[in-house]
């Protein structure tokens, strides 16, 4: 854990030093031009100030915490105890300019929460869908849902009732949904080849894709989009990073052998900005960095609750950079840390867990494919 964190911190420090060197070069070039008393030199200055306006993210390490064992049992971890994973989080608001007052809480680390031995079911909502696929948190009290239906419903978690319904523009069912930082609903229309946003209950097309079809998507910490798209022959897949409707980066997973032929596929971004993708056909969670370099593959943990193969479906992350992965065949959710180490199973009577999301308090919401129920789960103390 220490080695992994030090490598990440050193890389971050190298990037900061490189930026500082670039800023100094800009200052020196400006000073040299103004001191020359040559107007042509001054007017020829091509400032790169805009490149340095955005301050780097602040990286905050969380130290691991030892949890002593309480009960005797067959597993050594139950007798001796367990060590939570350390983690690194990135906060783009962790720095302040000298000319502004910094909030006392800016840059502070969230409290370390331990995994509960027994997950608590905080709420169960019957959604009424024929089949339930995806969930996306709008707030701690409201959550969007979608299934094999042209209507996406916004539920009140406390009341268990529908607050709002939105029908897709094409009349086809959405393949995945997400919520932007500003609270707007996003959905992919596989058949229409579009990514759409709902603003003031009106649907606007954000992206239209030629010769490929969108499936999973997520809204990033910078309010950009990560979208998984498939070729028309369903033999290739790639992740496209969009800023608005503009492509910023393409990661062709198949080119580097990270994924098998595409099928059910979900995507999320971890707090350390890694891209986490579910690959149900390969029965794996695949995590790559922003450049598309493989970080690790997680292929399950044995023994599984029902001793069946890992059947990966929805995926989500929380404030401690845990990765949560739905396992349909074993009726559970796997919790792994940011380096791919298994931590815990969430079972608590789940049935066909599929889509996942977490709220700001690290409550987990599970869309159950078979019985169309959505469960709110408390798995951290």
N, C-alpha and C positions, 0 to 999 in steps of 0.2 A: 504493500500500500504506500509506504514511504517513498519507494523508488518511483512509482507511477506518478505520485503527486509532485515530486521534485522535478521530474522530466517536464511535466505540464507547466509548472511555475517557471522553470528555466526558459522554456520556449516563449512563454508570455513576456518574460523579462527581456529576451533577445528582441522581440518585436517592439517593445517600448523603446529600447536603446536605439534601434534602427530608426524609429520615428523621430526621436530626439535629435539624432544625427542629421536627419533630413531637414528638420526645423532650423538647426544651426547653419546648415549650408544655405538655406533660403535667406536667413538674416545676413550672413556674410556677403552673399551676392547682392542683396539690396544695399548694404552699406558701401560696398565697393563701387556700385553704380552711382550712388548719390555723391560720393566723395570725389568722383572723377571730373566734376564740373562740365560733363559732356551730356547735353540734353538727349542726344540720340541714344546714349547708353541707358538713361533713365526711362525713356519712352519704350525701349525695347525689353524692359523687364517683363517677364511672363510669370507672374506670381502663382505659386501652387498652394496658396493659403487654404483654399477650400479642402485640400486633401487632409489638412491637419485640424480642421474645425471639430471633428468628432473625436472626443477623448476615448481612449481604449477602455474596454470592459475592465471592471475590477474583479480579480479572481480572489475568492474567499475560501480557504480550506476549512473543512470540518474534520476534527479529529475523531478517530474511532473511539467507541465507548464500550467497556467491558460490562457484560451482563452476567452475573454469577448464576450458576445453576440452582434450581430450587428443589427439584424432585429427583429421586433416584430413577433410573430407567435403563433400557438396553442401549440407547445411543449415548456415546461419550459426551456429545454436546449437551445432553440433558443433565449429566452428572457434573461435568466440569464448568460449563457455561459457554457463552458465545461472545464473539467480538463483532460489533457492528462495523460496517465498512466506513473508512474515511471517504470524504468526497471533496470535490472542488466545484464551487458554483461561480457563475459569471454574472455580474450585475452592472448593466450599462449606466445605472444611476449612482454607482458607488463613488464617483468623483464629483467635485464641484470646482467651478472656476474661482479664482481669488476675489473676483468682484461680486460674487454672490454669497449669501449666507447659506451655510451647509446645515441641513437638518440634523438634529442630534442623533436621529436614527439611521442616517444615511450610512451605508456600508456595514451596518450591524448584521451579525449572523442570526438567522432564525434559530430558535431553540432546538436542540437535538431531541428527536422523538424516537422512542424505542418501539419495536414491533410488538404488538400484542400477541400473547400466546394463543388466544382465541379471538378471532375476528367477530365484531359485533354488527348485527344487521340493524341499521338505524331507520330504514324505511323500505317499503316494498310497494311498487306502483304497477298496477295492471294497465298496460299501454293500449290494448285493444287492437294492435297490429296483427295481421295474419302471421307475419314473421318479423322479428325485431333484429335490426342489424347494428345501428350506430347510436351513440349518445355524445353530446357535446355541451359542456357547462357554460351557461351564460353568466350565472352568478352562483353563490352558495345556496340560493333558494329557487333558482329556475334552471331548467335543463331542456335542451332540444333533443328530440328523438327522431329516428327515421327507420323505416323497414321496407318490406316489399309492398310499397304503397306510394302513390304519387303525392301524398300529403306528409309534411313534416310538422310535428306538433311540439309546442313549447309547454312543458308541464310545470306546475307549482309543486315543489318537492314536499312541502308541509301539507298541502291540501290534497295532493294526488290528482288534481284536476287539470284539464287542458286550458291554458290561458290564451293561446293563439295557434292558428293553423295556417300554413303556407303550402300552396300547391306548386309543384314544379312547373316551369314554363312549358316544357315539352309534353307534360302529362305522363312521363315515365318516372320510375322510382329512382331516387338518388342513390348512388353507390357509396358515397361517404359524405359526412358533414363535419364542419368545424366552425369555430367562432373566432372572429378577429379580436384584437386588443381593444378596439372601439365598440365591441359588442354586436357586430353584424354577423348574420348567419351566412356561411359559405356552403355550397354543395357541388358535387361533381355529377354531371349527366353523361354517363358512358355512351349512351346511344346518340346523343346530340353532339358529342365531342366538345363539351363546354365545361368551364368552371364558372359558377354564377355566385353573385352576392345579393343578399336581401337587405335593402335599405328602406326604412319606413314602409315596410310590407310590399315594396315593389322590387321585382327581380331585374337585376342588371347583369349582362354578360361581361365577365372579366377577361376570360381567355377562350379562344376557339382554336382547337388543335387540328392540324391537317395530317391525315394518314396515321394518326395515333388516337388512342382513346384514354381519357382520364379515369382513375379509380380512387385510390386513397389520397388524402390531402391533410395538411395541418397548417396552422398559422404560426409563424416563428416568433421568437422573442423580439425581433426587429419589425414585426408585422408584415414580413414577406410571406410567400407561400412556397411550400414544398409539395409537389404533386407527382404521384406515381402514374406513369402513362404506359400503355401497352400498344404494340404494333397491331395492325388490323389482322394479321395472321396469328396473333396471340403467341408468338414465339420469342418476342423480345420485350424487354421492359427497361425503363430508366426513370430516374428521379430528376425532375427539373425544378430548379430554384428560380422563382419568379419574384420580381419587384413590380407590383402592379401587374401589367400584362407583358412586361419585358423579361426575357430570359436572362438570368445572371450567370447560371452555371448548369451544366448537364452532367449527371453522373450515370454512365452506362454500366450498370451493375454487372450485366452478363459479360461484358468485355474483360472484367477482372475476376470472373468466376465466383462472385459472391452469392449469386442467386441461381436457383433453378428456373425452369420454365414458369412464367408467371401464372398466378391464380389468386385466391383470396389474399389481399395485400393491404396492410395498413401501415401508417407512418406517423412518427412523432419526433420532436426535437427534445433532447435532454437539456438540463440546465447548464451543462458544460459545452453545449452547442453541437454535440454529436447527433448524427441522424440515425434513428432507430427504426428498423423496418421489420415487419413480420413476413415470413416466407412459409406459408402453410404447406406448400408442396414439398419443400425441403425439410419441413418440420424444424424450423430454426428461427431464432431472433438474430438478425444481422445488424451490427452497429459499425458505422463508418464515421470518420471525422468530416469536417466541412469540405475537404478536398476530395473525399471519396475513398480515402485509404482505410482499409479494413482495420478496425479496432479489435473486434472479437466476434465469434459466433457462439450462441448459446443453443444447445440442442436438447435441453431438458435435464432433469435430475431424477435419480433413482434412489429409493423406490418411489414411484408416482402413486398418488392416492388410490387409483384403480388399477395400477400396474399395466396401463395401456400406453401406446406410443404417444409422444408429445404431439398434440394436434393444435398448432399455433393459430390463433385468430387475432382479436384486437390487441392493441398495445397502447400503453400510456406511461407517463413518468410523473414523479412528484418533486417536492421541494428539496429532498435529499438526494436527488439524482437516482433514486431507485427506478428500475424499469419493471413495469407490471405487464405480464403477458397472459392472455386468456388461453386456456387449454380445454377445448371442447370435449375431447374423449375422456379426460380425467375429471371433468366438472370442477375445475379449480382455476386459480390464478397463481402463476409463478411470480415471486418477487426476487429480482436479482439486483446486484449493485452495478455501479457504472463501469466496472471492469469485467463484468460477466460472471461473477460468483453468485451461486444460489444462496438465498437467505431464508426463504420461508414459503410455505403454501398457504393460500387462502382457500378454504373449502366451504364451511358453514352452509351446507345445503344448496350450493349452486347447481343449476341445471342448464347445460349447453351455454356456458358463458361465451359471449361474442365481442361486441363493442365495449370499449373501456374509456373512461376519462376520469380525471381528478379535479377537485375544486381547490380553492385557495387554502383551505384548512386540511388538505391532504385526505379528504374523504374520497373513497373510490366508488364510481358508479359503473354498474355492470348491466349491459343489455343482454338478456337471456333469450337466445334464439328460439328455443323450443316452446316455452310457456309464455312468451311475450312480456314477461315481467322485467322491470328495471329495479335493481336493488342498490341502495345506498349503504356502503360498508365502511366501518371504522376499523382500520387495521394498525394504526399508530396510537401510542398513548398521548 
